[in-house]
Amino acid sequence: MSTPVELEVKRMAKVDGRGTLKAFCDVAIGGQYLIKGLKVVEGKKGIFVSMPREQGRDGNWYDTFLPVTKQAHQQLSEAVLAAYQTEEPSLA
């Protein structure tokens, strides 16, 4: 079993509109690393966190950051969604 690490949402930018994209965010890991470009998305089964992606030469999209364990993925998702729920909409 993995030990939880300290996660801090550094930036949460909510998106206005009726599309499925609800917000972008950046998350610091253990005060040492920063993951940029996570997305909060509304899917058919509810809201979820999408990892940053990059388009490959073959035209397909690939995640550029992957939690290694299910527990790490759950911890990251919970931190981002908690910040999303408490964050005020930006006025920009």
Phi and psi restraints in degrees (range 20) as a CNS / XPLOR table:
assign (resid 1 and name C) (resid 2 and name N)
       (resid 2 and name CA) (resid 2 and name C) 1.0 -84.4 20.0 2
assign (resid 2 and name N) (resid 2 and name CA)
       (resid 2 and name C) (resid 3 and name N) 1.0 152.7 20.0 2
assign (resid 2 and name C) (resid 3 and name N)
       (resid 3 and name CA) (resid 3 and name C) 1.0 -86.3 20.0 2
assign (resid 3 and name N) (resid 3 and name CA)
       (resid 3 and name C) (resid 4 and name N) 1.0 131.3 20.0 2
assign (resid 3 and name C) (resid 4 and name N)
       (resid 4 and name CA) (resid 4 and name C) 1.0 -60.8 20.0 2
assign (resid 4 and name N) (resid 4 and name CA)
       (resid 4 and name C) (resid 5 and name N) 1.0 144.8 20.0 2
assign (resid 4 and name C) (resid 5 and name N)
       (resid 5 and name CA) (resid 5 and name C) 1.0 -108.5 20.0 2
assign (resid 5 and name N) (resid 5 and name CA)
       (resid 5 and name C) (resid 6 and name N) 1.0 160.7 20.0 2
assign (resid 5 and name C) (resid 6 and name N)
       (resid 6 and name CA) (resid 6 and name C) 1.0 -74.3 20.0 2
assign (resid 6 and name N) (resid 6 and name CA)
       (resid 6 and name C) (resid 7 and name N) 1.0 123.4 20.0 2
assign (resid 6 and name C) (resid 7 and name N)
       (resid 7 and name CA) (resid 7 and name C) 1.0 -118.9 20.0 2
assign (resid 7 and name N) (resid 7 and name CA)
       (resid 7 and name C) (resid 8 and name N) 1.0 135.4 20.0 2
assign (resid 7 and name C) (resid 8 and name N)
       (resid 8 and name CA) (resid 8 and name C) 1.0 -136.2 20.0 2
assign (resid 8 and name N) (resid 8 and name CA)
       (resid 8 and name C) (resid 9 and name N) 1.0 123.7 20.0 2
assign (resid 8 and name C) (resid 9 and name N)
       (resid 9 and name CA) (resid 9 and name C) 1.0 -75.8 20.0 2
assign (resid 9 and name N) (resid 9 and name CA)
       (resid 9 and name C) (resid 10 and name N) 1.0 116.4 20.0 2
assign (resid 9 and name C) (resid 10 and name N)
       (resid 10 and name CA) (resid 10 and name C) 1.0 -89.4 20.0 2
assign (resid 10 and name N) (resid 10 and name CA)
       (resid 10 and name C) (resid 11 and name N) 1.0 -30.9 20.0 2
assign (resid 10 and name C) (resid 11 and name N)
       (resid 11 and name CA) (resid 11 and name C) 1.0 -147.0 20.0 2
assign (resid 11 and name N) (resid 11 and name CA)
       (resid 11 and name C) (resid 12 and name N) 1.0 133.9 20.0 2
assign (resid 11 and name C) (resid 12 and name N)
       (resid 12 and name CA) (resid 12 and name C) 1.0 -133.1 20.0 2
assign (resid 12 and name N) (resid 12 and name CA)
       (resid 12 and name C) (resid 13 and name N) 1.0 115.9 20.0 2
assign (resid 12 and name C) (resid 13 and name N)
       (resid 13 and name CA) (resid 13 and name C) 1.0 -117.4 20.0 2
assign (resid 13 and name N) (resid 13 and name CA)
       (resid 13 and name C) (resid 14 and name N) 1.0 104.3 20.0 2
assign (resid 13 and name C) (resid 14 and name N)
       (resid 14 and name CA) (resid 14 and name C) 1.0 -72.7 20.0 2
assign (resid 14 and name N) (resid 14 and name CA)
       (resid 14 and name C) (resid 15 and name N) 1.0 147.9 20.0 2
assign (resid 14 and name C) (resid 15 and name N)
       (resid 15 and name CA) (resid 15 and name C) 1.0 -110.4 20.0 2
assign (resid 15 and name N) (resid 15 and name CA)
       (resid 15 and name C) (resid 16 and name N) 1.0 129.2 20.0 2
assign (resid 15 and name C) (resid 16 and name N)
       (resid 16 and name CA) (resid 16 and name C) 1.0 -80.5 20.0 2
assign (resid 16 and name N) (resid 16 and name CA)
       (resid 16 and name C) (resid 17 and name N) 1.0 154.2 20.0 2
assign (resid 16 and name C) (resid 17 and name N)
       (resid 17 and name CA) (resid 17 and name C) 1.0 125.4 20.0 2
assign (resid 17 and name N) (resid 17 and name CA)
       (resid 17 and name C) (resid 18 and name N) 1.0 175.8 20.0 2
assign (resid 17 and name C) (resid 18 and name N)
       (resid 18 and name CA) (resid 18 and name C) 1.0 -101.3 20.0 2
assign (resid 18 and name N) (resid 18 and name CA)
       (resid 18 and name C) (resid 19 and name N) 1.0 3.7 20.0 2
assign (resid 18 and name C) (resid 19 and name N)
       (resid 19 and name CA) (resid 19 and name C) 1.0 -73.3 20.0 2
assign (resid 19 and name N) (resid 19 and name CA)
       (resid 19 and name C) (resid 20 and name N) 1.0 -178.6 20.0 2
assign (resid 19 and name C) (resid 20 and name N)
       (resid 20 and name CA) (resid 20 and name C) 1.0 -79.3 20.0 2
assign (resid 20 and name N) (resid 20 and name CA)
       (resid 20 and name C) (resid 21 and name N) 1.0 -24.0 20.0 2
assign (resid 20 and name C) (resid 21 and name N)
       (resid 21 and name CA) (resid 21 and name C) 1.0 -74.3 20.0 2
assign (resid 21 and name N) (resid 21 and name CA)
       (resid 21 and name C) (resid 22 and name N) 1.0 123.7 20.0 2
assign (resid 21 and name C) (resid 22 and name N)
       (resid 22 and name CA) (resid 22 and name C) 1.0 -107.9 20.0 2
assign (resid 22 and name N) (resid 22 and name CA)
       (resid 22 and name C) (resid 23 and name N) 1.0 -30.0 20.0 2
assign (resid 22 and name C) (resid 23 and name N)
       (resid 23 and name CA) (resid 23 and name C) 1.0 -167.5 20.0 2
assign (resid 23 and name N) (resid 23 and name CA)
       (resid 23 and name C) (resid 24 and name N) 1.0 158.1 20.0 2
assign (resid 23 and name C) (resid 24 and name N)
       (resid 24 and name CA) (resid 24 and name C) 1.0 -112.2 20.0 2
assign (resid 24 and name N) (resid 24 and name CA)
       (resid 24 and name C) (resid 25 and name N) 1.0 150.1 20.0 2
assign (resid 24 and name C) (resid 25 and name N)
       (resid 25 and name CA) (resid 25 and name C) 1.0 -152.7 20.0 2
assign (resid 25 and name N) (resid 25 and name CA)
       (resid 25 and name C) (resid 26 and name N) 1.0 162.3 20.0 2
assign (resid 25 and name C) (resid 26 and name N)
       (resid 26 and name CA) (resid 26 and name C) 1.0 -121.4 20.0 2
assign (resid 26 and name N) (resid 26 and name CA)
       (resid 26 and name C) (resid 27 and name N) 1.0 141.1 20.0 2
assign (resid 26 and name C) (resid 27 and name N)
       (resid 27 and name CA) (resid 27 and name C) 1.0 -128.7 20.0 2
assign (resid 27 and name N) (resid 27 and name CA)
       (resid 27 and name C) (resid 28 and name N) 1.0 131.1 20.0 2
assign (resid 27 and name C) (resid 28 and name N)
       (resid 28 and name CA) (resid 28 and name C) 1.0 -90.4 20.0 2
assign (resid 28 and name N) (resid 28 and name CA)
       (resid 28 and name C) (resid 29 and name N) 1.0 138.7 20.0 2
assign (resid 28 and name C) (resid 29 and name N)
       (resid 29 and name CA) (resid 29 and name C) 1.0 -111.2 20.0 2
assign (resid 29 and name N) (resid 29 and name CA)
       (resid 29 and name C) (resid 30 and name N) 1.0 117.0 20.0 2
assign (resid 29 and name C) (resid 30 and name N)
       (resid 30 and name CA) (resid 30 and name C) 1.0 58.1 20.0 2
assign (resid 30 and name N) (resid 30 and name CA)
       (resid 30 and name C) (resid 31 and name N) 1.0 22.2 20.0 2
assign (resid 30 and name C) (resid 31 and name N)
       (resid 31 and name CA) (resid 31 and name C) 1.0 67.9 20.0 2
assign (resid 31 and name N) (resid 31 and name CA)
       (resid 31 and name C) (resid 32 and name N) 1.0 10.2 20.0 2
assign (resid 31 and name C) (resid 32 and name N)
       (resid 32 and name CA) (resid 32 and name C) 1.0 -117.9 20.0 2
assign (resid 32 and name N) (resid 32 and name CA)
       (resid 32 and name C) (resid 33 and name N) 1.0 -30.0 20.0 2
assign (resid 32 and name C) (resid 33 and name N)
       (resid 33 and name CA) (resid 33 and name C) 1.0 -131.4 20.0 2
assign (resid 33 and name N) (resid 33 and name CA)
       (resid 33 and name C) (resid 34 and name N) 1.0 151.9 20.0 2
assign (resid 33 and name C) (resid 34 and name N)
       (resid 34 and name CA) (resid 34 and name C) 1.0 -126.0 20.0 2
assign (resid 34 and name N) (resid 34 and name CA)
       (resid 34 and name C) (resid 35 and name N) 1.0 125.2 20.0 2
assign (resid 34 and name C) (resid 35 and name N)
       (resid 35 and name CA) (resid 35 and name C) 1.0 -97.5 20.0 2
assign (resid 35 and name N) (resid 35 and name CA)
       (resid 35 and name C) (resid 36 and name N) 1.0 122.5 20.0 2
assign (resid 35 and name C) (resid 36 and name N)
       (resid 36 and name CA) (resid 36 and name C) 1.0 -107.7 20.0 2
assign (resid 36 and name N) (resid 36 and name CA)
       (resid 36 and name C) (resid 37 and name N) 1.0 143.5 20.0 2
assign (resid 36 and name C) (resid 37 and name N)
       (resid 37 and name CA) (resid 37 and name C) 1.0 87.8 20.0 2
assign (resid 37 and name N) (resid 37 and name CA)
       (resid 37 and name C) (resid 38 and name N) 1.0 22.5 20.0 2
assign (resid 37 and name C) (resid 38 and name N)
       (resid 38 and name CA) (resid 38 and name C) 1.0 -70.1 20.0 2
assign (resid 38 and name N) (resid 38 and name CA)
       (resid 38 and name C) (resid 39 and name N) 1.0 152.4 20.0 2
assign (resid 38 and name C) (resid 39 and name N)
       (resid 39 and name CA) (resid 39 and name C) 1.0 -126.0 20.0 2
assign (resid 39 and name N) (resid 39 and name CA)
       (resid 39 and name C) (resid 40 and name N) 1.0 144.0 20.0 2
assign (resid 39 and name C) (resid 40 and name N)
       (resid 40 and name CA) (resid 40 and name C) 1.0 -100.5 20.0 2
assign (resid 40 and name N) (resid 40 and name CA)
       (resid 40 and name C) (resid 41 and name N) 1.0 123.2 20.0 2
assign (resid 40 and name C) (resid 41 and name N)
       (resid 41 and name CA) (resid 41 and name C) 1.0 -128.5 20.0 2
assign (resid 41 and name N) (resid 41 and name CA)
       (resid 41 and name C) (resid 42 and name N) 1.0 142.4 20.0 2
assign (resid 41 and name C) (resid 42 and name N)
       (resid 42 and name CA) (resid 42 and name C) 1.0 -95.4 20.0 2
assign (resid 42 and name N) (resid 42 and name CA)
       (resid 42 and name C) (resid 43 and name N) 1.0 113.8 20.0 2
assign (resid 42 and name C) (resid 43 and name N)
       (resid 43 and name CA) (resid 43 and name C) 1.0 -106.8 20.0 2
assign (resid 43 and name N) (resid 43 and name CA)
       (resid 43 and name C) (resid 44 and name N) 1.0 -177.8 20.0 2
assign (resid 43 and name C) (resid 44 and name N)
       (resid 44 and name CA) (resid 44 and name C) 1.0 -62.8 20.0 2
assign (resid 44 and name N) (resid 44 and name CA)
       (resid 44 and name C) (resid 45 and name N) 1.0 -29.8 20.0 2
assign (resid 44 and name C) (resid 45 and name N)
       (resid 45 and name CA) (resid 45 and name C) 1.0 -101.8 20.0 2
assign (resid 45 and name N) (resid 45 and name CA)
       (resid 45 and name C) (resid 46 and name N) 1.0 11.3 20.0 2
assign (resid 45 and name C) (resid 46 and name N)
       (resid 46 and name CA) (resid 46 and name C) 1.0 119.6 20.0 2
assign (resid 46 and name N) (resid 46 and name CA)
       (resid 46 and name C) (resid 47 and name N) 1.0 -171.2 20.0 2
assign (resid 46 and name C) (resid 47 and name N)
       (resid 47 and name CA) (resid 47 and name C) 1.0 -82.5 20.0 2
assign (resid 47 and name N) (resid 47 and name CA)
       (resid 47 and name C) (resid 48 and name N) 1.0 142.4 20.0 2
assign (resid 47 and name C) (resid 48 and name N)
       (resid 48 and name CA) (resid 48 and name C) 1.0 -150.5 20.0 2
assign (resid 48 and name N) (resid 48 and name CA)
       (resid 48 and name C) (resid 49 and name N) 1.0 169.4 20.0 2
assign (resid 48 and name C) (resid 49 and name N)
       (resid 49 and name CA) (resid 49 and name C) 1.0 -102.7 20.0 2
assign (resid 49 and name N) (resid 49 and name CA)
       (resid 49 and name C) (resid 50 and name N) 1.0 128.1 20.0 2
assign (resid 49 and name C) (resid 50 and name N)
       (resid 50 and name CA) (resid 50 and name C) 1.0 -105.2 20.0 2
assign (resid 50 and name N) (resid 50 and name CA)
       (resid 50 and name C) (resid 51 and name N) 1.0 134.9 20.0 2
assign (resid 50 and name C) (resid 51 and name N)
       (resid 51 and name CA) (resid 51 and name C) 1.0 -73.5 20.0 2
assign (resid 51 and name N) (resid 51 and name CA)
       (resid 51 and name C) (resid 52 and name N) 1.0 158.5 20.0 2
assign (resid 51 and name C) (resid 52 and name N)
       (resid 52 and name CA) (resid 52 and name C) 1.0 -60.2 20.0 2
assign (resid 52 and name N) (resid 52 and name CA)
       (resid 52 and name C) (resid 53 and name N) 1.0 145.0 20.0 2
assign (resid 52 and name C) (resid 53 and name N)
       (resid 53 and name CA) (resid 53 and name C) 1.0 -132.4 20.0 2
assign (resid 53 and name N) (resid 53 and name CA)
       (resid 53 and name C) (resid 54 and name N) 1.0 157.4 20.0 2
assign (resid 53 and name C) (resid 54 and name N)
       (resid 54 and name CA) (resid 54 and name C) 1.0 -138.9 20.0 2
assign (resid 54 and name N) (resid 54 and name CA)
       (resid 54 and name C) (resid 55 and name N) 1.0 140.4 20.0 2
assign (resid 54 and name C) (resid 55 and name N)
       (resid 55 and name CA) (resid 55 and name C) 1.0 -83.6 20.0 2
assign (resid 55 and name N) (resid 55 and name CA)
       (resid 55 and name C) (resid 56 and name N) 1.0 129.4 20.0 2
assign (resid 55 and name C) (resid 56 and name N)
       (resid 56 and name CA) (resid 56 and name C) 1.0 -83.5 20.0 2
assign (resid 56 and name N) (resid 56 and name CA)
       (resid 56 and name C) (resid 57 and name N) 1.0 170.9 20.0 2
assign (resid 56 and name C) (resid 57 and name N)
       (resid 57 and name CA) (resid 57 and name C) 1.0 -61.8 20.0 2
assign (resid 57 and name N) (resid 57 and name CA)
       (resid 57 and name C) (resid 58 and name N) 1.0 -23.1 20.0 2
assign (resid 57 and name C) (resid 58 and name N)
       (resid 58 and name CA) (resid 58 and name C) 1.0 -83.2 20.0 2
assign (resid 58 and name N) (resid 58 and name CA)
       (resid 58 and name C) (resid 59 and name N) 1.0 0.3 20.0 2
assign (resid 58 and name C) (resid 59 and name N)
       (resid 59 and name CA) (resid 59 and name C) 1.0 89.7 20.0 2
assign (resid 59 and name N) (resid 59 and name CA)
       (resid 59 and name C) (resid 60 and name N) 1.0 -10.2 20.0 2
assign (resid 59 and name C) (resid 60 and name N)
       (resid 60 and name CA) (resid 60 and name C) 1.0 -83.3 20.0 2
assign (resid 60 and name N) (resid 60 and name CA)
       (resid 60 and name C) (resid 61 and name N) 1.0 157.4 20.0 2
assign (resid 60 and name C) (resid 61 and name N)
       (resid 61 and name CA) (resid 61 and name C) 1.0 -101.1 20.0 2
assign (resid 61 and name N) (resid 61 and name CA)
       (resid 61 and name C) (resid 62 and name N) 1.0 138.5 20.0 2
assign (resid 61 and name C) (resid 62 and name N)
       (resid 62 and name CA) (resid 62 and name C) 1.0 -129.6 20.0 2
assign (resid 62 and name N) (resid 62 and name CA)
       (resid 62 and name C) (resid 63 and name N) 1.0 136.4 20.0 2
assign (resid 62 and name C) (resid 63 and name N)
       (resid 63 and name CA) (resid 63 and name C) 1.0 -63.6 20.0 2
assign (resid 63 and name N) (resid 63 and name CA)
       (resid 63 and name C) (resid 64 and name N) 1.0 137.5 20.0 2
assign (resid 63 and name C) (resid 64 and name N)
       (resid 64 and name CA) (resid 64 and name C) 1.0 -99.7 20.0 2
assign (resid 64 and name N) (resid 64 and name CA)
       (resid 64 and name C) (resid 65 and name N) 1.0 -7.4 20.0 2
assign (resid 64 and name C) (resid 65 and name N)
       (resid 65 and name CA) (resid 65 and name C) 1.0 -139.8 20.0 2
assign (resid 65 and name N) (resid 65 and name CA)
       (resid 65 and name C) (resid 66 and name N) 1.0 131.7 20.0 2
assign (resid 65 and name C) (resid 66 and name N)
       (resid 66 and name CA) (resid 66 and name C) 1.0 -135.0 20.0 2
assign (resid 66 and name N) (resid 66 and name CA)
       (resid 66 and name C) (resid 67 and name N) 1.0 123.4 20.0 2
assign (resid 66 and name C) (resid 67 and name N)
       (resid 67 and name CA) (resid 67 and name C) 1.0 -64.8 20.0 2
assign (resid 67 and name N) (resid 67 and name CA)
       (resid 67 and name C) (resid 68 and name N) 1.0 138.1 20.0 2
assign (resid 67 and name C) (resid 68 and name N)
       (resid 68 and name CA) (resid 68 and name C) 1.0 -78.5 20.0 2
assign (resid 68 and name N) (resid 68 and name CA)
       (resid 68 and name C) (resid 69 and name N) 1.0 -35.3 20.0 2
assign (resid 68 and name C) (resid 69 and name N)
       (resid 69 and name CA) (resid 69 and name C) 1.0 -114.4 20.0 2
assign (resid 69 and name N) (resid 69 and name CA)
       (resid 69 and name C) (resid 70 and name N) 1.0 160.7 20.0 2
assign (resid 69 and name C) (resid 70 and name N)
       (resid 70 and name CA) (resid 70 and name C) 1.0 -62.6 20.0 2
assign (resid 70 and name N) (resid 70 and name CA)
       (resid 70 and name C) (resid 71 and name N) 1.0 -38.6 20.0 2
assign (resid 70 and name C) (resid 71 and name N)
       (resid 71 and name CA) (resid 71 and name C) 1.0 -64.3 20.0 2
assign (resid 71 and name N) (resid 71 and name CA)
       (resid 71 and name C) (resid 72 and name N) 1.0 -40.8 20.0 2
assign (resid 71 and name C) (resid 72 and name N)
       (resid 72 and name CA) (resid 72 and name C) 1.0 -65.5 20.0 2
assign (resid 72 and name N) (resid 72 and name CA)
       (resid 72 and name C) (resid 73 and name N) 1.0 -40.9 20.0 2
assign (resid 72 and name C) (resid 73 and name N)
       (resid 73 and name CA) (resid 73 and name C) 1.0 -63.3 20.0 2
assign (resid 73 and name N) (resid 73 and name CA)
       (resid 73 and name C) (resid 74 and name N) 1.0 -43.3 20.0 2
assign (resid 73 and name C) (resid 74 and name N)
       (resid 74 and name CA) (resid 74 and name C) 1.0 -64.8 20.0 2
assign (resid 74 and name N) (resid 74 and name CA)
       (resid 74 and name C) (resid 75 and name N) 1.0 -43.0 20.0 2
assign (resid 74 and name C) (resid 75 and name N)
       (resid 75 and name CA) (resid 75 and name C) 1.0 -62.1 20.0 2
assign (resid 75 and name N) (resid 75 and name CA)
       (resid 75 and name C) (resid 76 and name N) 1.0 -43.7 20.0 2
assign (resid 75 and name C) (resid 76 and name N)
       (resid 76 and name CA) (resid 76 and name C) 1.0 -64.0 20.0 2
assign (resid 76 and name N) (resid 76 and name CA)
       (resid 76 and name C) (resid 77 and name N) 1.0 -46.3 20.0 2
assign (resid 76 and name C) (resid 77 and name N)
       (resid 77 and name CA) (resid 77 and name C) 1.0 -61.0 20.0 2
assign (resid 77 and name N) (resid 77 and name CA)
       (resid 77 and name C) (resid 78 and name N) 1.0 -44.3 20.0 2
assign (resid 77 and name C) (resid 78 and name N)
       (resid 78 and name CA) (resid 78 and name C) 1.0 -63.3 20.0 2
assign (resid 78 and name N) (resid 78 and name CA)
       (resid 78 and name C) (resid 79 and name N) 1.0 -40.6 20.0 2
assign (resid 78 and name C) (resid 79 and name N)
       (resid 79 and name CA) (resid 79 and name C) 1.0 -64.9 20.0 2
assign (resid 79 and name N) (resid 79 and name CA)
       (resid 79 and name C) (resid 80 and name N) 1.0 -45.0 20.0 2
assign (resid 79 and name C) (resid 80 and name N)
       (resid 80 and name CA) (resid 80 and name C) 1.0 -67.1 20.0 2
assign (resid 80 and name N) (resid 80 and name CA)
       (resid 80 and name C) (resid 81 and name N) 1.0 -45.5 20.0 2
assign (resid 80 and name C) (resid 81 and name N)
       (resid 81 and name CA) (resid 81 and name C) 1.0 -68.1 20.0 2
assign (resid 81 and name N) (resid 81 and name CA)
       (resid 81 and name C) (resid 82 and name N) 1.0 -33.5 20.0 2
assign (resid 81 and name C) (resid 82 and name N)
       (resid 82 and name CA) (resid 82 and name C) 1.0 -65.0 20.0 2
assign (resid 82 and name N) (resid 82 and name CA)
       (resid 82 and name C) (resid 83 and name N) 1.0 -42.3 20.0 2
assign (resid 82 and name C) (resid 83 and name N)
       (resid 83 and name CA) (resid 83 and name C) 1.0 -66.3 20.0 2
assign (resid 83 and name N) (resid 83 and name CA)
       (resid 83 and name C) (resid 84 and name N) 1.0 -38.7 20.0 2
assign (resid 83 and name C) (resid 84 and name N)
       (resid 84 and name CA) (resid 84 and name C) 1.0 -61.9 20.0 2
assign (resid 84 and name N) (resid 84 and name CA)
       (resid 84 and name C) (resid 85 and name N) 1.0 -42.1 20.0 2
assign (resid 84 and name C) (resid 85 and name N)
       (resid 85 and name CA) (resid 85 and name C) 1.0 -67.6 20.0 2
assign (resid 85 and name N) (resid 85 and name CA)
       (resid 85 and name C) (resid 86 and name N) 1.0 -31.5 20.0 2
assign (resid 85 and name C) (resid 86 and name N)
       (resid 86 and name CA) (resid 86 and name C) 1.0 -95.3 20.0 2
assign (resid 86 and name N) (resid 86 and name CA)
       (resid 86 and name C) (resid 87 and name N) 1.0 -15.6 20.0 2
assign (resid 86 and name C) (resid 87 and name N)
       (resid 87 and name CA) (resid 87 and name C) 1.0 -74.0 20.0 2
assign (resid 87 and name N) (resid 87 and name CA)
       (resid 87 and name C) (resid 88 and name N) 1.0 133.0 20.0 2
assign (resid 87 and name C) (resid 88 and name N)
       (resid 88 and name CA) (resid 88 and name C) 1.0 -74.1 20.0 2
assign (resid 88 and name N) (resid 88 and name CA)
       (resid 88 and name C) (resid 89 and name N) 1.0 145.0 20.0 2
assign (resid 88 and name C) (resid 89 and name N)
       (resid 89 and name CA) (resid 89 and name C) 1.0 -60.5 20.0 2
assign (resid 89 and name N) (resid 89 and name CA)
       (resid 89 and name C) (resid 90 and name N) 1.0 139.2 20.0 2
assign (resid 89 and name C) (resid 90 and name N)
       (resid 90 and name CA) (resid 90 and name C) 1.0 -75.0 20.0 2
assign (resid 90 and name N) (resid 90 and name CA)
       (resid 90 and name C) (resid 91 and name N) 1.0 152.6 20.0 2
assign (resid 90 and name C) (resid 91 and name N)
       (resid 91 and name CA) (resid 91 and name C) 1.0 -93.7 20.0 2
assign (resid 91 and name N) (resid 91 and name CA)
       (resid 91 and name C) (resid 92 and name N) 1.0 2.0 20.0 2
